[in-house]
Amino acid sequence: MKIATQNEVAADFAKYVQAAKTGPVVVTSQGKPVAVLLTSESEEDVERLLMGHSRELQAILEAARKRFREGRGIPHETFWKQVEAENARKTSKRGPTGRKRNGRDRTA
């Protein structure tokens, strides 16, 4: 982990982006951390990071945890049956090439 001031990072941003490839770079202002530079291996990494900081998603997850603690959760088997049914429904809406049919039935 590397620590650098805002001014240091601003003066040579590319250097600190490169440094982030070996570990997080903590950016400080007046001696206090204000940001962290992290390397992303993929778009999915960025999406997971953003989702982890989404207030809306966190509220949904907390509501689900509360329902589960209250005994109002979905049994494991039921959940997977619903997932399989949803996947089957989506698959049936696709043509033989795996593409959506756009509401028209294509005959070969």
Biopython code that builds the backbone (N, CA, C, O; Angstrom):
import numpy as np
from Bio.PDB.StructureBuilder import StructureBuilder

atoms = [
    (1, "MET", "N", (0.858, -1.183, 0.000)),
    (1, "MET", "CA", (0.000, 0.000, 0.000)),
    (1, "MET", "C", (0.895, 1.235, 0.000)),
    (1, "MET", "O", (1.891, 1.308, 0.720)),
    (2, "LYS", "N", (0.517, 2.182, -0.813)),
    (2, "LYS", "CA", (1.257, 3.438, -0.928)),
    (2, "LYS", "C", (0.357, 4.565, -0.441)),
    (2, "LYS", "O", (-0.862, 4.511, -0.605)),
    (3, "ILE", "N", (0.958, 5.579, 0.155)),
    (3, "ILE", "CA", (0.221, 6.756, 0.622)),
    (3, "ILE", "C", (0.804, 7.979, -0.065)),
    (3, "ILE", "O", (2.022, 8.144, -0.129)),
    (4, "ALA", "N", (-0.073, 8.835, -0.579)),
    (4, "ALA", "CA", (0.381, 10.051, -1.263)),
    (4, "ALA", "C", (-0.624, 11.165, -0.997)),
    (4, "ALA", "O", (-1.809, 10.914, -0.777)),
    (5, "THR", "N", (-0.135, 12.383, -1.020)),
    (5, "THR", "CA", (-1.029, 13.530, -0.830)),
    (5, "THR", "C", (-1.783, 13.816, -2.125)),
    (5, "THR", "O", (-1.392, 13.358, -3.199)),
    (6, "GLN", "N", (-2.858, 14.571, -2.011)),
    (6, "GLN", "CA", (-3.625, 14.981, -3.189)),
    (6, "GLN", "C", (-2.728, 15.719, -4.177)),
    (6, "GLN", "O", (-2.816, 15.503, -5.386)),
    (7, "ASN", "N", (-1.881, 16.576, -3.667)),
    (7, "ASN", "CA", (-1.001, 17.345, -4.548)),
    (7, "ASN", "C", (-0.018, 16.442, -5.279)),
    (7, "ASN", "O", (0.254, 16.658, -6.460)),
    (8, "GLU", "N", (0.518, 15.436, -4.598)),
    (8, "GLU", "CA", (1.450, 14.504, -5.248)),
    (8, "GLU", "C", (0.747, 13.737, -6.366)),
    (8, "GLU", "O", (1.289, 13.568, -7.458)),
    (9, "VAL", "N", (-0.458, 13.279, -6.072)),
    (9, "VAL", "CA", (-1.217, 12.524, -7.072)),
    (9, "VAL", "C", (-1.590, 13.429, -8.249)),
    (9, "VAL", "O", (-1.503, 13.007, -9.402)),
    (10, "ALA", "N", (-2.000, 14.652, -7.974)),
    (10, "ALA", "CA", (-2.368, 15.586, -9.037)),
    (10, "ALA", "C", (-1.168, 15.908, -9.922)),
    (10, "ALA", "O", (-1.312, 16.064, -11.135)),
    (11, "ALA", "N", (0.001, 16.006, -9.327)),
    (11, "ALA", "CA", (1.200, 16.367, -10.081)),
    (11, "ALA", "C", (1.659, 15.242, -11.013)),
    (11, "ALA", "O", (2.255, 15.513, -12.055)),
    (12, "ASP", "N", (1.389, 13.987, -10.649)),
    (12, "ASP", "CA", (1.850, 12.865, -11.475)),
    (12, "ASP", "C", (0.858, 11.711, -11.404)),
    (12, "ASP", "O", (1.180, 10.620, -10.935)),
    (13, "PHE", "N", (-0.353, 11.978, -11.880)),
    (13, "PHE", "CA", (-1.441, 11.005, -11.785)),
    (13, "PHE", "C", (-1.073, 9.660, -12.404)),
    (13, "PHE", "O", (-1.326, 8.614, -11.807)),
    (14, "ALA", "N", (-0.480, 9.680, -13.588)),
    (14, "ALA", "CA", (-0.128, 8.437, -14.285)),
    (14, "ALA", "C", (0.786, 7.560, -13.425)),
    (14, "ALA", "O", (0.646, 6.337, -13.417)),
    (15, "LYS", "N", (1.705, 8.174, -12.714)),
    (15, "LYS", "CA", (2.621, 7.432, -11.840)),
    (15, "LYS", "C", (1.840, 6.691, -10.747)),
    (15, "LYS", "O", (2.153, 5.544, -10.429)),
    (16, "TYR", "N", (0.837, 7.340, -10.181)),
    (16, "TYR", "CA", (0.075, 6.722, -9.096)),
    (16, "TYR", "C", (-0.923, 5.687, -9.610)),
    (16, "TYR", "O", (-1.227, 4.721, -8.911)),
    (17, "VAL", "N", (-1.432, 5.880, -10.823)),
    (17, "VAL", "CA", (-2.268, 4.849, -11.436)),
    (17, "VAL", "C", (-1.419, 3.598, -11.650)),
    (17, "VAL", "O", (-1.876, 2.485, -11.391)),
    (18, "GLN", "N", (-0.202, 3.776, -12.114)),
    (18, "GLN", "CA", (0.722, 2.649, -12.291)),
    (18, "GLN", "C", (1.038, 1.997, -10.944)),
    (18, "GLN", "O", (1.084, 0.771, -10.846)),
    (19, "ALA", "N", (1.252, 2.797, -9.920)),
    (19, "ALA", "CA", (1.546, 2.262, -8.581)),
    (19, "ALA", "C", (0.370, 1.456, -8.037)),
    (19, "ALA", "O", (0.570, 0.502, -7.286)),
    (20, "ALA", "N", (-0.853, 1.828, -8.410)),
    (20, "ALA", "CA", (-2.043, 1.126, -7.932)),
    (20, "ALA", "C", (-2.105, -0.303, -8.461)),
    (20, "ALA", "O", (-2.837, -1.131, -7.919)),
    (21, "LYS", "N", (-1.345, -0.601, -9.510)),
    (21, "LYS", "CA", (-1.333, -1.957, -10.054)),
    (21, "LYS", "C", (-0.667, -2.947, -9.100)),
    (21, "LYS", "O", (-0.888, -4.153, -9.203)),
    (22, "THR", "N", (0.141, -2.446, -8.181)),
    (22, "THR", "CA", (0.798, -3.334, -7.213)),
    (22, "THR", "C", (0.123, -3.305, -5.847)),
    (22, "THR", "O", (0.440, -4.118, -4.978)),
    (23, "GLY", "N", (-0.809, -2.370, -5.653)),
    (23, "GLY", "CA", (-1.546, -2.292, -4.395)),
    (23, "GLY", "C", (-2.268, -0.968, -4.298)),
    (23, "GLY", "O", (-1.990, -0.052, -5.071)),
    (24, "PRO", "N", (-3.202, -0.852, -3.350)),
    (24, "PRO", "CA", (-3.963, 0.393, -3.221)),
    (24, "PRO", "C", (-3.069, 1.597, -2.947)),
    (24, "PRO", "O", (-2.044, 1.487, -2.274)),
    (25, "VAL", "N", (-3.473, 2.737, -3.474)),
    (25, "VAL", "CA", (-2.807, 4.002, -3.189)),
    (25, "VAL", "C", (-3.802, 4.849, -2.399)),
    (25, "VAL", "O", (-4.861, 5.213, -2.911)),
    (26, "VAL", "N", (-3.460, 5.156, -1.163)),
    (26, "VAL", "CA", (-4.318, 5.975, -0.317)),
    (26, "VAL", "C", (-3.946, 7.428, -0.548)),
    (26, "VAL", "O", (-2.786, 7.809, -0.395)),
    (27, "VAL", "N", (-4.924, 8.233, -0.913)),
    (27, "VAL", "CA", (-4.708, 9.650, -1.173)),
    (27, "VAL", "C", (-5.149, 10.420, 0.066)),
    (27, "VAL", "O", (-6.246, 10.218, 0.585)),
    (28, "THR", "N", (-4.267, 11.312, 0.530)),
    (28, "THR", "CA", (-4.563, 12.066, 1.748)),
    (28, "THR", "C", (-4.669, 13.559, 1.471)),
    (28, "THR", "O", (-4.114, 14.080, 0.504)),
    (29, "SER", "N", (-5.395, 14.220, 2.350)),
    (29, "SER", "CA", (-5.484, 15.675, 2.345)),
    (29, "SER", "C", (-5.382, 16.113, 3.789)),
    (29, "SER", "O", (-6.162, 15.677, 4.637)),
    (30, "GLN", "N", (-4.433, 16.964, 4.064)),
    (30, "GLN", "CA", (-4.169, 17.434, 5.425)),
    (30, "GLN", "C", (-3.982, 16.260, 6.384)),
    (30, "GLN", "O", (-4.437, 16.286, 7.527)),
    (31, "GLY", "N", (-3.294, 15.224, 5.878)),
    (31, "GLY", "CA", (-2.955, 14.070, 6.693)),
    (31, "GLY", "C", (-4.068, 13.053, 6.879)),
    (31, "GLY", "O", (-3.872, 12.051, 7.567)),
    (32, "LYS", "N", (-5.220, 13.283, 6.288)),
    (32, "LYS", "CA", (-6.341, 12.360, 6.438)),
    (32, "LYS", "C", (-6.677, 11.705, 5.103)),
    (32, "LYS", "O", (-6.631, 12.367, 4.066)),
    (33, "PRO", "N", (-7.014, 10.417, 5.108)),
    (33, "PRO", "CA", (-7.362, 9.746, 3.847)),
    (33, "PRO", "C", (-8.651, 10.290, 3.255)),
    (33, "PRO", "O", (-9.649, 10.458, 3.956)),
    (34, "VAL", "N", (-8.619, 10.566, 1.951)),
    (34, "VAL", "CA", (-9.803, 11.099, 1.264)),
    (34, "VAL", "C", (-10.202, 10.261, 0.049)),
    (34, "VAL", "O", (-11.317, 10.399, -0.453)),
    (35, "ALA", "N", (-9.312, 9.402, -0.424)),
    (35, "ALA", "CA", (-9.615, 8.580, -1.600)),
    (35, "ALA", "C", (-8.630, 7.412, -1.650)),
    (35, "ALA", "O", (-7.595, 7.410, -0.983)),
    (36, "VAL", "N", (-8.989, 6.431, -2.456)),
    (36, "VAL", "CA", (-8.118, 5.278, -2.679)),
    (36, "VAL", "C", (-8.117, 4.973, -4.167)),
    (36, "VAL", "O", (-9.173, 4.912, -4.796)),
    (37, "LEU", "N", (-6.934, 4.782, -4.726)),
    (37, "LEU", "CA", (-6.819, 4.341, -6.117)),
    (37, "LEU", "C", (-6.644, 2.828, -6.113)),
    (37, "LEU", "O", (-5.771, 2.297, -5.426)),
    (38, "LEU", "N", (-7.480, 2.137, -6.884)),
    (38, "LEU", "CA", (-7.419, 0.685, -6.990)),
    (38, "LEU", "C", (-7.330, 0.288, -8.449)),
    (38, "LEU", "O", (-7.851, 0.985, -9.320)),
    (39, "THR", "N", (-6.676, -0.823, -8.717)),
    (39, "THR", "CA", (-6.637, -1.351, -10.069)),
    (39, "THR", "C", (-7.869, -2.196, -10.307)),
    (39, "THR", "O", (-8.311, -2.932, -9.425)),
    (40, "SER", "N", (-8.416, -2.087, -11.492)),
    (40, "SER", "CA", (-9.574, -2.881, -11.879)),
    (40, "SER", "C", (-9.144, -3.862, -12.955)),
    (40, "SER", "O", (-8.537, -3.477, -13.954)),
    (41, "GLU", "N", (-9.467, -5.139, -12.743)),
    (41, "GLU", "CA", (-9.146, -6.159, -13.734)),
    (41, "GLU", "C", (-10.213, -6.235, -14.825)),
    (41, "GLU", "O", (-9.941, -6.682, -15.939)),
    (42, "SER", "N", (-11.432, -5.794, -14.496)),
    (42, "SER", "CA", (-12.517, -5.920, -15.461)),
    (42, "SER", "C", (-13.632, -4.932, -15.125)),
    (42, "SER", "O", (-13.639, -4.312, -14.062)),
    (43, "GLU", "N", (-14.569, -4.805, -16.053)),
    (43, "GLU", "CA", (-15.738, -3.968, -15.809)),
    (43, "GLU", "C", (-16.572, -4.527, -14.660)),
    (43, "GLU", "O", (-17.206, -3.778, -13.917)),
    (44, "GLU", "N", (-16.564, -5.854, -14.525)),
    (44, "GLU", "CA", (-17.317, -6.484, -13.440)),
    (44, "GLU", "C", (-16.763, -6.065, -12.076)),
    (44, "GLU", "O", (-17.526, -5.881, -11.127)),
    (45, "ASP", "N", (-15.438, -5.915, -11.975)),
    (45, "ASP", "CA", (-14.830, -5.443, -10.721)),
    (45, "ASP", "C", (-15.376, -4.066, -10.353)),
    (45, "ASP", "O", (-15.738, -3.817, -9.203)),
    (46, "VAL", "N", (-15.431, -3.190, -11.329)),
    (46, "VAL", "CA", (-15.922, -1.832, -11.087)),
    (46, "VAL", "C", (-17.398, -1.875, -10.707)),
    (46, "VAL", "O", (-17.833, -1.174, -9.794)),
    (47, "GLU", "N", (-18.159, -2.701, -11.411)),
    (47, "GLU", "CA", (-19.591, -2.818, -11.114)),
    (47, "GLU", "C", (-19.810, -3.308, -9.685)),
    (47, "GLU", "O", (-20.657, -2.772, -8.970)),
    (48, "ARG", "N", (-19.050, -4.328, -9.264)),
    (48, "ARG", "CA", (-19.184, -4.837, -7.891)),
    (48, "ARG", "C", (-18.829, -3.764, -6.871)),
    (48, "ARG", "O", (-19.503, -3.632, -5.850)),
    (49, "LEU", "N", (-17.781, -3.001, -7.139)),
    (49, "LEU", "CA", (-17.372, -1.933, -6.233)),
    (49, "LEU", "C", (-18.477, -0.885, -6.112)),
    (49, "LEU", "O", (-18.817, -0.458, -5.009)),
    (50, "LEU", "N", (-19.029, -0.478, -7.241)),
    (50, "LEU", "CA", (-20.093, 0.527, -7.224)),
    (50, "LEU", "C", (-21.351, -0.001, -6.547)),
    (50, "LEU", "O", (-22.014, 0.728, -5.808)),
    (51, "MET", "N", (-21.681, -1.263, -6.797)),
    (51, "MET", "CA", (-22.857, -1.853, -6.156)),
    (51, "MET", "C", (-22.674, -1.917, -4.641)),
    (51, "MET", "O", (-23.628, -1.723, -3.887)),
    (52, "GLY", "N", (-21.459, -2.187, -4.204)),
    (52, "GLY", "CA", (-21.188, -2.247, -2.777)),
    (52, "GLY", "C", (-21.392, -0.916, -2.079)),
    (52, "GLY", "O", (-21.599, -0.868, -0.867)),
    (53, "HIS", "N", (-21.332, 0.165, -2.845)),
    (53, "HIS", "CA", (-21.515, 1.506, -2.282)),
    (53, "HIS", "C", (-22.865, 2.115, -2.634)),
    (53, "HIS", "O", (-23.107, 3.293, -2.370)),
    (54, "SER", "N", (-23.736, 1.322, -3.224)),
    (54, "SER", "CA", (-25.056, 1.806, -3.612)),
    (54, "SER", "C", (-25.982, 1.793, -2.402)),
    (54, "SER", "O", (-26.262, 0.735, -1.839)),
    (55, "ARG", "N", (-26.450, 2.960, -2.009)),
    (55, "ARG", "CA", (-27.385, 3.035, -0.872)),
    (55, "ARG", "C", (-28.667, 2.282, -1.167)),
    (55, "ARG", "O", (-29.222, 1.615, -0.293)),
    (56, "GLU", "N", (-29.140, 2.391, -2.412)),
    (56, "GLU", "CA", (-30.382, 1.721, -2.793)),
    (56, "GLU", "C", (-30.228, 0.204, -2.680)),
    (56, "GLU", "O", (-31.086, -0.471, -2.112)),
    (57, "LEU", "N", (-29.130, -0.329, -3.223)),
    (57, "LEU", "CA", (-28.907, -1.772, -3.141)),
    (57, "LEU", "C", (-28.743, -2.217, -1.693)),
    (57, "LEU", "O", (-29.287, -3.249, -1.300)),
    (58, "GLN", "N", (-28.007, -1.461, -0.903)),
    (58, "GLN", "CA", (-27.816, -1.819, 0.503)),
    (58, "GLN", "C", (-29.149, -1.834, 1.248)),
    (58, "GLN", "O", (-29.362, -2.681, 2.116)),
    (59, "ALA", "N", (-30.047, -0.905, 0.919)),
    (59, "ALA", "CA", (-31.371, -0.878, 1.545)),
    (59, "ALA", "C", (-32.173, -2.119, 1.154)),
    (59, "ALA", "O", (-32.862, -2.702, 1.990)),
    (60, "ILE", "N", (-32.086, -2.518, -0.100)),
    (60, "ILE", "CA", (-32.783, -3.725, -0.568)),
    (60, "ILE", "C", (-32.240, -4.949, 0.159)),
    (60, "ILE", "O", (-33.007, -5.792, 0.625)),
    (61, "LEU", "N", (-30.920, -5.047, 0.256)),
    (61, "LEU", "CA", (-30.309, -6.193, 0.937)),
    (61, "LEU", "C", (-30.675, -6.230, 2.413)),
    (61, "LEU", "O", (-30.950, -7.299, 2.958)),
    (62, "GLU", "N", (-30.682, -5.080, 3.060)),
    (62, "GLU", "CA", (-31.036, -5.042, 4.485)),
    (62, "GLU", "C", (-32.493, -5.445, 4.685)),
    (62, "GLU", "O", (-32.805, -6.155, 5.641)),
    (63, "ALA", "N", (-33.382, -5.009, 3.809)),
    (63, "ALA", "CA", (-34.787, -5.409, 3.906)),
    (63, "ALA", "C", (-34.919, -6.924, 3.729)),
    (63, "ALA", "O", (-35.708, -7.566, 4.421)),
    (64, "ALA", "N", (-34.149, -7.487, 2.808)),
    (64, "ALA", "CA", (-34.181, -8.941, 2.597)),
    (64, "ALA", "C", (-33.645, -9.673, 3.828)),
    (64, "ALA", "O", (-34.201, -10.693, 4.237)),
    (65, "ARG", "N", (-32.565, -9.152, 4.416)),
    (65, "ARG", "CA", (-32.015, -9.768, 5.641)),
    (65, "ARG", "C", (-33.043, -9.735, 6.770)),
    (65, "ARG", "O", (-33.189, -10.702, 7.518)),
    (66, "LYS", "N", (-33.748, -8.621, 6.882)),
    (66, "LYS", "CA", (-34.763, -8.484, 7.930)),
    (66, "LYS", "C", (-35.881, -9.502, 7.722)),
    (66, "LYS", "O", (-36.297, -10.173, 8.666)),
    (67, "ARG", "N", (-36.374, -9.617, 6.468)),
    (67, "ARG", "CA", (-37.413, -10.612, 6.178)),
    (67, "ARG", "C", (-36.929, -12.019, 6.511)),
    (67, "ARG", "O", (-37.682, -12.825, 7.057)),
    (68, "PHE", "N", (-35.675, -12.313, 6.183)),
    (68, "PHE", "CA", (-35.118, -13.635, 6.452)),
    (68, "PHE", "C", (-35.049, -13.893, 7.961)),
    (68, "PHE", "O", (-35.420, -14.971, 8.425)),
    (69, "ARG", "N", (-34.573, -12.897, 8.729)),
    (69, "ARG", "CA", (-34.499, -13.043, 10.192)),
    (69, "ARG", "C", (-35.877, -13.255, 10.798)),
    (69, "ARG", "O", (-36.018, -13.940, 11.811)),
    (70, "GLU", "N", (-36.887, -12.669, 10.182)),
    (70, "GLU", "CA", (-38.267, -12.798, 10.669)),
    (70, "GLU", "C", (-38.919, -14.099, 10.196)),
    (70, "GLU", "O", (-40.091, -14.347, 10.477)),
    (71, "GLY", "N", (-38.170, -14.914, 9.490)),
    (71, "GLY", "CA", (-38.706, -16.185, 9.022)),
    (71, "GLY", "C", (-39.534, -16.082, 7.761)),
    (71, "GLY", "O", (-40.266, -17.011, 7.418)),
    (72, "ARG", "N", (-39.426, -14.957, 7.065)),
    (72, "ARG", "CA", (-40.209, -14.764, 5.845)),
    (72, "ARG", "C", (-39.371, -14.950, 4.591)),
    (72, "ARG", "O", (-39.716, -14.428, 3.531)),
    (73, "GLY", "N", (-38.268, -15.691, 4.701)),
    (73, "GLY", "CA", (-37.414, -15.940, 3.547)),
    (73, "GLY", "C", (-37.972, -17.038, 2.662)),
    (73, "GLY", "O", (-38.955, -17.691, 3.013)),
    (74, "ILE", "N", (-37.351, -17.238, 1.524)),
    (74, "ILE", "CA", (-37.744, -18.288, 0.587)),
    (74, "ILE", "C", (-36.845, -19.494, 0.838)),
    (74, "ILE", "O", (-35.625, -19.344, 0.897)),
    (75, "PRO", "N", (-37.419, -20.679, 0.987)),
    (75, "PRO", "CA", (-36.570, -21.878, 1.155)),
    (75, "PRO", "C", (-35.633, -22.047, -0.036)),
    (75, "PRO", "O", (-35.973, -21.677, -1.160)),
    (76, "HIS", "N", (-34.470, -22.601, 0.214)),
    (76, "HIS", "CA", (-33.421, -22.789, -0.783)),
    (76, "HIS", "C", (-33.957, -23.440, -2.066)),
    (76, "HIS", "O", (-33.721, -22.945, -3.168)),
    (77, "GLU", "N", (-34.668, -24.537, -1.910)),
    (77, "GLU", "CA", (-35.178, -25.277, -3.065)),
    (77, "GLU", "C", (-36.155, -24.426, -3.874)),
    (77, "GLU", "O", (-36.124, -24.434, -5.104)),
    (78, "THR", "N", (-37.004, -23.708, -3.189)),
    (78, "THR", "CA", (-37.988, -22.850, -3.868)),
    (78, "THR", "C", (-37.281, -21.762, -4.666)),
    (78, "THR", "O", (-37.656, -21.478, -5.803)),
    (79, "PHE", "N", (-36.262, -21.157, -4.072)),
    (79, "PHE", "CA", (-35.507, -20.110, -4.757)),
    (79, "PHE", "C", (-34.950, -20.631, -6.074)),
    (79, "PHE", "O", (-35.119, -20.000, -7.117)),
    (80, "TRP", "N", (-34.273, -21.805, -6.028)),
    (80, "TRP", "CA", (-33.645, -22.315, -7.243)),
    (80, "TRP", "C", (-34.668, -22.762, -8.278)),
    (80, "TRP", "O", (-34.412, -22.663, -9.478)),
    (81, "LYS", "N", (-35.820, -23.251, -7.836)),
    (81, "LYS", "CA", (-36.884, -23.588, -8.787)),
    (81, "LYS", "C", (-37.371, -22.328, -9.500)),
    (81, "LYS", "O", (-37.643, -22.355, -10.700)),
    (82, "GLN", "N", (-37.481, -21.221, -8.754)),
    (82, "GLN", "CA", (-37.905, -19.958, -9.372)),
    (82, "GLN", "C", (-36.858, -19.449, -10.354)),
    (82, "GLN", "O", (-37.205, -18.943, -11.421)),
    (83, "VAL", "N", (-35.589, -19.576, -10.005)),
    (83, "VAL", "CA", (-34.505, -19.156, -10.910)),
    (83, "VAL", "C", (-34.557, -19.995, -12.183)),
    (83, "VAL", "O", (-34.480, -19.452, -13.285)),
    (84, "GLU", "N", (-34.687, -21.314, -12.041)),
    (84, "GLU", "CA", (-34.739, -22.188, -13.213)),
    (84, "GLU", "C", (-35.950, -21.874, -14.090)),
    (84, "GLU", "O", (-35.850, -21.875, -15.316)),
    (85, "ALA", "N", (-37.089, -21.608, -13.460)),
    (85, "ALA", "CA", (-38.291, -21.266, -14.223)),
    (85, "ALA", "C", (-38.092, -19.959, -14.984)),
    (85, "ALA", "O", (-38.493, -19.853, -16.143)),
    (86, "GLU", "N", (-37.481, -18.971, -14.350)),
    (86, "GLU", "CA", (-37.220, -17.688, -15.008)),
    (86, "GLU", "C", (-36.256, -17.867, -16.175)),
    (86, "GLU", "O", (-36.457, -17.286, -17.241)),
    (87, "ASN", "N", (-35.212, -18.665, -15.979)),
    (87, "ASN", "CA", (-34.256, -18.924, -17.063)),
    (87, "ASN", "C", (-34.927, -19.646, -18.223)),
    (87, "ASN", "O", (-34.662, -19.336, -19.384)),
    (88, "ALA", "N", (-35.795, -20.608, -17.918)),
    (88, "ALA", "CA", (-36.513, -21.332, -18.964)),
    (88, "ALA", "C", (-37.434, -20.381, -19.728)),
    (88, "ALA", "O", (-37.544, -20.467, -20.951)),
    (89, "ARG", "N", (-38.095, -19.474, -19.003)),
    (89, "ARG", "CA", (-38.973, -18.494, -19.638)),
    (89, "ARG", "C", (-38.184, -17.599, -20.589)),
    (89, "ARG", "O", (-38.631, -17.328, -21.703)),
    (90, "LYS", "N", (-37.021, -17.143, -20.156)),
    (90, "LYS", "CA", (-36.192, -16.285, -21.005)),
    (90, "LYS", "C", (-35.697, -17.044, -22.230)),
    (90, "LYS", "O", (-35.668, -16.498, -23.333)),
    (91, "THR", "N", (-35.308, -18.296, -22.037)),
    (91, "THR", "CA", (-34.805, -19.105, -23.137)),
    (91, "THR", "C", (-35.890, -19.347, -24.171)),
    (91, "THR", "O", (-35.610, -19.342, -25.369)),
    (92, "SER", "N", (-37.130, -19.561, -23.729)),
    (92, "SER", "CA", (-38.222, -19.836, -24.663)),
    (92, "SER", "C", (-38.580, -18.622, -25.514)),
    (92, "SER", "O", (-39.218, -18.762, -26.557)),
    (93, "LYS", "N", (-38.172, -17.426, -25.073)),
    (93, "LYS", "CA", (-38.449, -16.205, -25.837)),
    (93, "LYS", "C", (-37.388, -15.958, -26.908)),
    (93, "LYS", "O", (-37.483, -15.001, -27.677)),
    (94, "ARG", "N", (-36.397, -16.810, -26.952)),
    (94, "ARG", "CA", (-35.316, -16.628, -27.918)),
    (94, "ARG", "C", (-35.455, -17.636, -29.048)),
    (94, "ARG", "O", (-35.962, -18.741, -28.856)),
    (95, "GLY", "N", (-35.005, -17.243, -30.212)),
    (95, "GLY", "CA", (-35.064, -18.132, -31.369)),
    (95, "GLY", "C", (-33.931, -19.149, -31.329)),
    (95, "GLY", "O", (-33.201, -19.215, -30.340)),
    (96, "PRO", "N", (-33.771, -19.940, -32.380)),
    (96, "PRO", "CA", (-32.754, -20.984, -32.423)),
    (96, "PRO", "C", (-31.325, -20.440, -32.375)),
    (96, "PRO", "O", (-30.406, -21.175, -32.012)),
    (97, "THR", "N", (-31.121, -19.184, -32.728)),
    (97, "THR", "CA", (-29.780, -18.602, -32.693)),
    (97, "THR", "C", (-29.456, -18.010, -31.334)),
    (97, "THR", "O", (-28.334, -17.556, -31.107)),
    (98, "GLY", "N", (-30.432, -18.010, -30.419)),
    (98, "GLY", "CA", (-30.216, -17.416, -29.107)),
    (98, "GLY", "C", (-30.555, -15.944, -29.064)),
    (98, "GLY", "O", (-30.434, -15.303, -28.020)),
    (99, "ARG", "N", (-30.990, -15.394, -30.218)),
    (99, "ARG", "CA", (-31.360, -13.986, -30.281)),
    (99, "ARG", "C", (-32.848, -13.827, -30.083)),
    (99, "ARG", "O", (-33.626, -14.731, -30.386)),
    (100, "LYS", "N", (-33.239, -12.681, -29.576)),
    (100, "LYS", "CA", (-34.658, -12.416, -29.410)),
    (100, "LYS", "C", (-35.341, -12.396, -30.765)),
    (100, "LYS", "O", (-34.745, -12.007, -31.770)),
    (101, "ARG", "N", (-36.590, -12.816, -30.781)),
    (101, "ARG", "CA", (-37.343, -12.880, -32.022)),
    (101, "ARG", "C", (-37.968, -11.562, -32.419)),
    (101, "ARG", "O", (-38.530, -11.466, -33.510)),
    (102, "ASN", "N", (-37.898, -10.552, -31.591)),
    (102, "ASN", "CA", (-38.494, -9.249, -31.876)),
    (102, "ASN", "C", (-39.996, -9.329, -32.110)),
    (102, "ASN", "O", (-40.555, -8.546, -32.878)),
    (103, "GLY", "N", (-40.642, -10.272, -31.449)),
    (103, "GLY", "CA", (-42.087, -10.373, -31.552)),
    (103, "GLY", "C", (-42.581, -11.037, -32.819)),
    (103, "GLY", "O", (-43.789, -11.224, -32.972)),
    (104, "ARG", "N", (-41.695, -11.403, -33.736)),
    (104, "ARG", "CA", (-42.102, -12.057, -34.979)),
    (104, "ARG", "C", (-41.623, -13.497, -34.959)),
    (104, "ARG", "O", (-40.517, -13.778, -34.497)),
    (105, "ASP", "N", (-42.433, -14.396, -35.449)),
    (105, "ASP", "CA", (-42.061, -15.794, -35.548)),
    (105, "ASP", "C", (-41.369, -15.985, -36.894)),
    (105, "ASP", "O", (-41.975, -15.787, -37.947)),
    (106, "ARG", "N", (-40.116, -16.365, -36.852)),
    (106, "ARG", "CA", (-39.356, -16.570, -38.087)),
    (106, "ARG", "C", (-39.400, -18.048, -38.453)),
    (106, "ARG", "O", (-39.155, -18.912, -37.612)),
    (107, "THR", "N", (-39.709, -18.323, -39.686)),
    (107, "THR", "CA", (-39.683, -19.699, -40.165)),
    (107, "THR", "C", (-38.567, -19.822, -41.168)),
    (107, "THR", "O", (-38.352, -18.932, -41.992)),
    (108, "ALA", "N", (-37.844, -20.952, -41.093)),
    (108, "ALA", "CA", (-36.692, -21.150, -41.978)),
    (108, "ALA", "C", (-37.107, -21.810, -43.260)),
    (108, "ALA", "O", (-36.269, -22.056, -44.127)),
]
sb = StructureBuilder()
sb.init_structure("model")
sb.init_model(0)
sb.init_chain("A")
sb.init_seg("    ")
for serial, (resi, resn, name, xyz) in enumerate(atoms, 1):
    if name == "N":
        sb.init_residue(resn, " ", resi, " ")
    sb.init_atom(name, np.array(xyz, "f"), 0.0, 1.0, " ", f" {name:<3s}", serial, name[0])
structure = sb.get_structure()
